[in-house]
């Protein structure tokens, strides 16, 4: 018998549900957050967040669009083995997730 955690979708039996009918299973790899936060771009046009992981991790960066009031995915960043640098206009707000998983 396997051990772990499973959560099925509404109306599905967790004991018999296939993988597509599960909302969560500990048998699958899940992205793990190392560090997250919000930054505001400085007058230099960038913000640097240090992680010092020693490798290039996966990262997600979102730009706050003041006109809509929502965060939108951004590609204006570079990831290094010790930091992530986000580029934008002065006073732009970004939210980031640095993940444990290594890029590539």
C-alpha positions in Angstrom: 0.0 0.0 0.0 1.3 3.4 -1.0 1.3 6.3 1.5 0.7 10.0 0.9 -1.9 12.6 0.5 -4.5 12.8 -2.3 -7.3 15.3 -2.8 -9.9 14.5 -5.4 -12.0 17.0 -7.4 -15.6 17.5 -6.3 -17.8 14.4 -7.1 -14.8 12.1 -7.5 -13.8 9.3 -5.1 -10.3 9.9 -3.9 -9.7 6.1 -3.5 -10.4 5.4 -7.2 -9.8 8.7 -9.0 -7.2 8.9 -11.8 -4.5 11.5 -11.8 -6.6 13.9 -13.9 -9.4 13.7 -11.3 -7.1 14.8 -8.4 -6.7 18.4 -7.3 -3.5 17.3 -5.4 -1.3 14.3 -4.9 1.9 14.0 -3.0 3.0 11.4 -5.6 3.6 14.2 -8.1 6.4 16.8 -7.9 5.1 20.2 -6.8 6.9 23.4 -7.2 8.4 24.6 -3.9 8.8 28.3 -3.1 12.2 29.3 -1.8 11.5 33.1 -1.5 8.7 35.5 -2.5 8.0 39.1 -2.2 7.1 42.5 -3.7 9.6 45.0 -5.0 9.4 48.5 -6.5 11.7 49.5 -9.3 14.3 52.1 -8.3 15.4 55.1 -10.3 18.1 52.9 -11.8 15.4 51.0 -13.7 15.9 47.7 -11.9 15.5 45.8 -8.6 17.8 43.1 -7.4 16.7 40.2 -5.1 19.5 38.0 -3.7 18.9 34.3 -3.1 22.4 32.8 -3.0 21.2 29.3 -4.0 24.4 28.6 -5.9 22.5 27.6 -9.1 20.0 29.2 -11.4 16.5 28.5 -10.0 13.1 28.7 -11.7 11.4 32.0 -11.0 8.0 33.7 -11.7 7.7 37.4 -11.9 4.4 39.4 -12.1 4.0 43.1 -13.0 1.3 45.2 -11.3 -0.8 46.8 -13.9 -2.3 49.9 -12.1 -4.8 50.5 -14.9 -6.5 47.1 -14.4 -5.6 46.6 -10.8 -4.2 43.1 -11.5 -0.8 41.4 -11.6 0.3 40.2 -15.1 3.1 37.8 -16.0 6.4 39.5 -16.8 9.4 38.4 -18.8 11.5 41.5 -17.9 14.0 39.8 -15.6 17.2 37.8 -15.5 18.1 35.0 -13.2 21.6 34.3 -11.9 23.1 31.8 -9.5 22.9 34.3 -6.6 20.2 36.8 -7.6 17.4 37.8 -9.8 17.3 41.2 -11.5 13.9 42.7 -12.5 13.8 45.5 -15.0 11.1 48.2 -15.4 10.2 51.8 -15.0 10.8 53.7 -11.8 8.1 53.0 -9.1 6.7 50.0 -11.1 5.6 47.2 -8.7 6.5 43.5 -9.2 5.7 40.4 -7.2 8.2 37.5 -7.6 8.5 33.8 -6.6 12.0 32.2 -6.6 11.5 28.4 -6.6 13.7 25.7 -5.2 13.7 23.8 -8.5 16.7 24.4 -10.8 16.3 25.9 -14.2 17.1 23.6 -17.1 
